[in-house]
Amino acid sequence: MKFSELLIQAIQQSEIPLRFEPGAEESVAQPVTEMIQLWVTTHAPDQSHTDFERGQTALIAQLLSELEGDTELPAKNLSTD
C-alpha cells in the first residue's frame, strides 16, 4: 500500500462525508501530502557527519519516497479501521 492510498482511505472513512466528483479524495490528499513532505524535510540535518545524522537522513529519504508514492509502505500496522 502506498501513502497516498492510505491517506485516501482515511479521507473516505472520515465522519464528514465527501460528496464530490470522482477524484475528490486525491484532490484533498495532495495538499496534505505536500504539507507532510515539507514537515518531514524540515527535520533533515544540514550535514550528516554522525551515525545518528546519517540514520536520520536515511529515514527522511525513506519517508519522502513513501509520501511521493515511489515505494510501498511497510505492511505492518496499516489498518485504518
Backbone bond lengths (Angstrom), bond angles and torsions (degrees), N, CA, C in turn:
res aa  C-N    CA-C-N  psi(-1)  N-CA   C-N-CA  omega(-1)  CA-C   N-CA-C  phi
1 M - - - 1.439 - - 1.531 108.12 -
2 K 1.316 116.37 141.12 1.450 121.62 178.37 1.524 109.61 -96.92
3 F 1.344 115.95 158.81 1.459 120.70 -179.16 1.522 110.67 -57.28
4 S 1.320 117.20 -43.99 1.470 120.15 -178.08 1.527 110.95 -61.36
5 E 1.337 117.51 -36.70 1.466 120.92 177.80 1.531 110.68 -66.89
6 L 1.333 116.04 -41.05 1.456 120.54 178.63 1.526 110.49 -64.36
7 L 1.320 117.03 -42.40 1.455 121.35 178.62 1.526 111.10 -64.51
8 I 1.313 117.19 -43.67 1.467 120.90 179.02 1.522 110.39 -63.94
9 Q 1.322 117.23 -39.72 1.461 120.69 177.50 1.527 110.13 -61.28
10 A 1.319 117.42 -41.99 1.461 121.08 178.56 1.521 110.84 -65.31
11 I 1.326 117.30 -40.02 1.468 121.02 178.16 1.521 109.99 -63.90
12 Q 1.330 116.74 -42.28 1.463 120.62 179.91 1.522 112.26 -64.22
13 Q 1.332 117.46 -28.59 1.456 121.21 -178.99 1.521 112.62 -93.56
14 S 1.315 117.58 6.50 1.461 120.40 -177.92 1.520 110.23 -65.27
15 E 1.317 115.34 156.08 1.458 120.72 -178.16 1.525 111.85 -69.36
16 I 1.307 117.19 -29.57 1.457 120.84 177.63 1.523 107.17 -89.17
17 P 1.325 117.52 110.15 1.472 118.58 -177.16 1.523 111.43 -65.88
18 L 1.299 114.43 133.84 1.456 120.13 176.75 1.525 107.86 -90.74
19 R 1.277 116.53 115.68 1.462 120.86 -178.89 1.530 108.83 -111.95
20 F 1.305 113.78 66.74 1.448 120.24 -179.02 1.524 109.71 -115.07
21 E 1.291 114.75 178.03 1.455 121.09 176.90 1.522 109.84 -73.09
22 P 1.341 116.93 166.46 1.468 119.44 176.44 1.524 110.85 -54.38
23 G 1.312 115.15 139.23 1.452 121.05 -178.48 1.515 113.47 94.02
24 A 1.329 117.13 -2.68 1.470 120.11 -178.49 1.520 111.51 -63.53
25 E 1.331 116.87 -39.92 1.469 119.46 -179.25 1.522 110.84 -60.38
26 E 1.346 116.32 -42.28 1.455 120.42 179.26 1.529 110.61 -64.66
27 S 1.329 117.18 -36.90 1.461 121.08 178.84 1.520 111.40 -65.95
28 V 1.315 116.85 -36.14 1.462 121.07 177.44 1.521 109.90 -74.41
29 A 1.325 117.42 -40.02 1.458 121.80 -176.10 1.526 112.63 -68.21
30 Q 1.331 118.84 -33.62 1.467 121.69 -174.62 1.528 112.77 -59.12
31 P 1.336 121.42 -52.52 1.460 118.88 -179.68 1.529 112.82 -65.77
32 V 1.327 116.87 -30.73 1.470 119.96 177.12 1.525 109.18 -66.73
33 T 1.315 116.72 -44.56 1.464 121.13 178.15 1.528 110.62 -60.64
34 E 1.322 117.42 -43.66 1.468 120.71 179.21 1.523 111.19 -62.97
35 M 1.325 117.30 -38.42 1.457 120.83 178.46 1.528 110.31 -65.58
36 I 1.318 117.46 -41.40 1.466 121.01 178.94 1.526 110.45 -66.52
37 Q 1.333 117.37 -39.08 1.469 120.59 176.90 1.533 110.41 -60.00
38 L 1.317 116.96 -44.38 1.461 120.91 178.49 1.522 110.30 -62.86
39 W 1.312 116.97 -43.92 1.463 122.31 179.97 1.531 110.63 -60.62
40 V 1.333 116.99 -45.39 1.468 120.98 -179.15 1.526 110.24 -65.23
41 T 1.329 118.28 -43.23 1.467 120.57 -177.04 1.526 112.35 -67.19
42 T 1.330 118.28 -24.51 1.464 119.23 177.96 1.520 111.86 -67.18
43 H 1.333 117.38 -16.47 1.464 121.61 -179.44 1.525 112.69 -92.19
44 A 1.323 116.75 0.69 1.467 120.19 -179.51 1.524 109.94 -73.31
45 P 1.330 116.52 132.86 1.469 118.63 176.84 1.529 110.52 -68.67
46 D 1.327 116.09 150.53 1.467 120.30 178.88 1.529 110.98 -62.19
47 Q 1.337 115.34 -41.51 1.453 121.12 178.29 1.523 108.00 -138.05
48 S 1.307 116.07 152.95 1.464 121.02 -179.19 1.526 109.85 -110.60
49 H 1.331 115.86 84.31 1.459 120.30 -179.58 1.528 112.56 -96.31
50 T 1.320 116.85 -32.22 1.463 120.05 -176.54 1.521 109.77 -101.07
51 D 1.330 115.28 164.99 1.462 119.71 176.39 1.528 110.43 -59.97
52 F 1.318 116.60 -39.40 1.472 120.29 179.34 1.522 110.83 -61.34
53 E 1.327 117.04 -46.77 1.460 120.88 -179.95 1.521 111.72 -64.52
54 R 1.341 117.10 -38.34 1.471 119.80 177.26 1.529 110.19 -65.73
55 G 1.329 117.17 -39.91 1.455 120.86 177.10 1.518 111.40 -64.81
56 Q 1.327 115.97 -41.81 1.456 120.79 178.57 1.531 110.42 -62.83
57 T 1.320 116.49 -42.97 1.461 121.34 178.49 1.529 110.84 -62.80
58 A 1.328 116.85 -41.97 1.468 120.75 179.08 1.527 110.76 -65.36
59 L 1.326 117.29 -42.03 1.463 120.38 178.59 1.519 110.99 -63.52
60 I 1.316 117.05 -43.10 1.462 120.80 179.04 1.519 110.21 -62.33
61 A 1.318 117.28 -41.49 1.476 120.47 177.87 1.524 110.32 -61.98
62 Q 1.326 117.58 -41.31 1.463 121.11 178.66 1.523 110.98 -64.80
63 L 1.325 117.30 -45.38 1.462 120.84 179.69 1.526 111.69 -62.57
64 L 1.324 116.88 -42.65 1.467 119.97 178.82 1.520 111.00 -64.94
65 S 1.323 116.97 -38.06 1.464 120.47 177.41 1.523 110.67 -62.39
66 E 1.326 116.24 -40.13 1.464 120.37 177.63 1.530 110.93 -68.09
67 L 1.326 117.22 -42.07 1.459 120.66 178.91 1.518 112.17 -62.95
68 E 1.321 116.88 -36.99 1.455 121.63 -179.46 1.528 112.36 -79.02
69 G 1.341 116.42 -7.48 1.455 120.20 179.00 1.513 113.94 82.26
70 D 1.326 117.03 13.42 1.459 120.35 179.75 1.518 112.59 -78.23
71 T 1.329 117.46 -27.23 1.458 121.85 179.34 1.519 109.50 -133.63
72 E 1.319 114.33 158.31 1.457 121.43 178.32 1.524 109.91 -77.45
73 L 1.311 116.24 152.97 1.454 121.32 173.64 1.527 109.14 -74.98
74 P 1.325 117.70 152.80 1.469 118.92 173.39 1.526 108.59 -58.42
75 A 1.312 117.51 140.63 1.468 122.20 -171.90 1.523 114.02 -70.06
76 K 1.311 118.93 -23.43 1.447 119.44 -175.34 1.531 112.02 -74.63
77 N 1.310 115.43 144.59 1.466 123.82 172.94 1.531 113.85 60.33
78 L 1.319 119.25 36.72 1.464 121.06 -179.26 1.525 113.15 -98.11
79 S 1.297 118.83 0.38 1.451 120.45 -178.95 1.512 110.36 -68.94
80 T 1.340 116.74 131.41 1.456 121.15 177.62 1.517 111.58 -103.30
81 D 1.331 116.35 12.68 1.469 119.89 -179.88 1.508 111.41 -72.73
